[in-house]
Amino acid sequence: MKNKKPLLIDEAATGMTLAQDVADVNGVCLVAAETALTVAMLASLKRRGVKSLIVWEEQELSDEALEDERRAQCEAWSQALEHRFRQVEDDANMQRLKEILLAYRLQGLN
């Protein structure tokens, strides 16, 4: 599972992947999210005064924690679809569409 991790620029290493865009003080994007850091990139960011970054960190979860995460994701998808389809509860076609969407979303979690 990936988590966002804030780092000081001096703690960042080549190969890490940015979780958020890096912008200068004027809000200009210097490096886009999902970019893997390189030596040259880190040096350039330091020269431009960037002090911190947010990178992706891979976190190992126990089987129990993975199951809890899967259950929480299933519940979140179910609640989101219930909310989106709340005004068409009496429409059988829309309810079938909701079931199909939920099955589609949940198939990737199993």
C-alpha positions as CSV (number, residue, x, y, z in Angstrom):
1,M,0.0,0.0,0.0
2,K,1.3,3.5,-0.8
3,N,1.2,6.4,1.6
4,K,2.3,10.0,1.1
5,K,5.4,10.9,3.1
6,P,6.7,14.4,3.6
7,L,10.5,14.7,3.4
8,L,13.0,17.4,3.7
9,I,14.8,17.8,0.4
10,D,18.0,16.5,2.0
11,E,16.3,13.3,3.0
12,A,15.0,12.6,-0.5
13,A,16.9,10.0,-2.6
14,T,17.1,9.2,-6.3
15,G,14.4,6.8,-7.5
16,M,11.7,8.1,-5.1
17,T,8.5,9.0,-6.7
18,L,6.8,12.3,-6.1
19,A,3.2,12.1,-4.6
20,Q,2.5,15.8,-5.3
21,D,3.7,18.4,-7.7
22,V,6.7,20.5,-6.6
23,A,6.1,24.2,-7.1
24,D,8.3,27.3,-6.6
25,V,7.3,30.2,-4.4
26,N,5.3,31.7,-7.2
27,G,3.3,28.5,-7.7
28,V,5.0,27.5,-10.9
29,C,5.2,23.7,-11.2
30,L,8.9,22.6,-11.2
31,V,8.3,18.8,-11.2
32,A,5.1,17.0,-11.7
33,A,3.7,14.4,-9.4
34,E,4.5,10.7,-10.2
35,T,8.0,11.7,-11.4
36,A,10.9,9.6,-10.2
37,L,13.6,11.8,-8.7
38,T,17.1,12.0,-10.2
39,V,20.3,13.4,-8.9
40,A,20.1,16.3,-11.3
41,M,16.5,17.0,-10.3
42,L,17.3,17.0,-6.6
43,A,20.2,19.4,-7.2
44,S,18.1,21.7,-9.3
45,L,15.3,21.8,-6.7
46,K,17.8,22.6,-3.9
47,R,19.2,25.5,-6.0
48,R,15.7,26.8,-6.4
49,G,15.1,26.8,-2.7
50,V,12.8,23.9,-2.4
51,K,12.9,22.7,1.3
52,S,10.5,19.7,1.3
53,L,8.8,17.2,-1.0
54,I,6.0,14.7,-0.6
55,V,6.9,11.3,-2.0
56,W,5.2,7.9,-2.2
57,E,6.3,5.4,0.4
58,E,5.5,1.7,0.1
59,Q,4.1,0.3,3.3
60,E,4.0,-3.4,4.1
61,L,0.7,-4.4,5.8
62,S,-0.1,-7.5,7.7
63,D,-2.8,-9.8,6.2
64,E,-5.2,-8.6,8.8
65,A,-4.5,-5.0,8.0
66,L,-4.9,-5.7,4.3
67,E,-8.3,-7.3,4.9
68,D,-9.3,-4.3,7.0
69,E,-8.2,-2.0,4.2
70,R,-10.1,-4.0,1.6
71,R,-13.3,-4.0,3.8
72,A,-13.0,-0.3,4.3
73,Q,-12.6,0.3,0.6
74,C,-15.6,-1.9,-0.2
75,E,-17.7,0.0,2.3
76,A,-16.6,3.4,0.9
77,W,-17.5,2.3,-2.7
78,S,-20.9,1.0,-1.5
79,Q,-21.7,4.3,0.4
80,A,-20.5,6.4,-2.5
81,L,-22.8,4.6,-4.9
82,E,-25.7,4.7,-2.5
83,H,-25.3,8.4,-2.3
84,R,-25.0,8.9,-6.1
85,F,-28.1,6.8,-6.8
86,R,-30.2,8.0,-3.9
87,Q,-32.7,9.9,-6.1
88,V,-33.5,6.9,-8.3
89,E,-34.3,4.2,-5.8
90,D,-37.5,3.3,-7.5
91,D,-35.9,2.9,-11.0
92,A,-35.0,-0.8,-11.5
93,N,-32.6,0.0,-14.4
94,M,-30.7,2.5,-12.3
95,Q,-30.5,0.1,-9.4
96,R,-29.1,-2.6,-11.7
97,L,-26.5,-0.1,-13.0
98,K,-25.6,0.6,-9.4
99,E,-25.1,-3.1,-8.8
100,I,-23.0,-3.5,-11.9
101,L,-20.8,-0.5,-10.9
102,L,-20.3,-1.8,-7.4
103,A,-19.4,-5.3,-8.7
104,Y,-16.9,-3.7,-11.1
105,R,-15.3,-1.6,-8.4
106,L,-15.1,-4.5,-6.0
107,Q,-13.6,-7.0,-8.4
108,G,-10.3,-5.2,-8.2
109,L,-10.3,-5.5,-4.4
110,N,-10.7,-9.2,-4.2
